[in-house]
Amino acid sequence: MKSRLNPQYEARARIIKAMAHPSRLFIIEELQKQERCVGELTEMIGSDTSTVSKHLSVLRNAGLVSDEKRANSIYYTLRCPCVMDFIGCVEEVLSANAKEHANILKCCKK
């Protein structure tokens, strides 16, 4: 890829790359519902605390989540809920792909 590409493409790619993990997508969806602390997310995901903390760090560094320390806990919130629009678009692509594959299978079974 040419290094002369608009830096905006690089910035977009960093954000999309940060979301590109099943656990991080889960975290984004959960934070869209309400703020959560690491302990809650760890229990929901079923991983160890250090792994979930690393996922949260990736999301925070990409600017997708923010954190706030309260007493002995750190609470995370989704900074830009509009990211769910992108996830909705991904779901539409999955649905379109499934329909296409179903149509192909119908043709093959005849």
N, C-alpha and C positions, 0 to 999 in steps of 0.2 A: 504494500500500500504506500502510496506516495506520502512523504512527510509534509507535503504542502497542503494537506487537507485542512479544512477549517478546524481550529481547536475546539469548536463547539461539538464536533462529531466525537472527538476524543473524550470530552466531558460527558456526553450522553452515554458513550460506551462504558465509562467507569461506573455510572449509576446502574445501567442495565446489568453489568457484570456483578455488581454488588447484590443484586436481587436474584442472581442465577444459582440458587441453591434451594432445595425443597424446604429446609428448616427456616431459611430466611424469608421465603414466601409465606410460610406459616406465621412467622413472627409479624410480618407486615399485616396480614389479615387480622391477627389477634389485636394488634395495636390500633387497627382501624376501629375496632369495637370499643376499646377502652385502654387506658394506660395499664402497664404491667411492670412488675419488678422481675429481676432475674430469676428469683426462686419460683415464681409462678410459671414463667416460661419454661424453666428447666423441668418442672414437674409435667407440664403439658407436652413437651417435646419428648421427654424420656431420655435425654442425654445428660452428661455431667455438666456442672455449673461452668467449668472452664470452657467447654465447647460452645455453650449458649452465649457466654460472655464474648467469645471470639466472634460469633455471628453478629451480635449486637454491635461490636466494635466496627465490623465491616460496614454495617448499615449506617452507623453514626458517622464514620469517616466519609461516606458517600453523601451525607446530608439528608438521608431518608428518615432518620429518627433523632430525637433529642433526648437527653437524660437530665434528671434532677435528683440530687441526693437529698433524702429525707431520713433523718436519724441514721440507722444502720443499713438502710436500703437505698437502692438506686432505682428510680422509676423511669420507664421509657415511654415515649409517646411518638406517634407518627407525625412527622413535620408537615407533610404534604399529602393529605388524604386523596388528592386527585390521582395519585399513583394507582389507586384502585381502578380508575378508568382504563389504564394500560392493562392491568390484570384482566379486566373484563374483556378487553379486545383480544387478549391471548385466549381466553375461553371461547370466544367466537371463532377464532382460527381453529381451535381444537374441534369444535362442533362441525365446522365446514369440512374439515379433514375427515371426520368420522362419517359424515354423510357421503362424501365422495368415495370413501373406501367401501361403504355399504352398497352403493350403486355399482361399483366394480364387482363386488361379490355376487350381486344379483345377476349381472351379465354372465358371469363365469358359471353359475349353477344351471343356466338354461340349456 
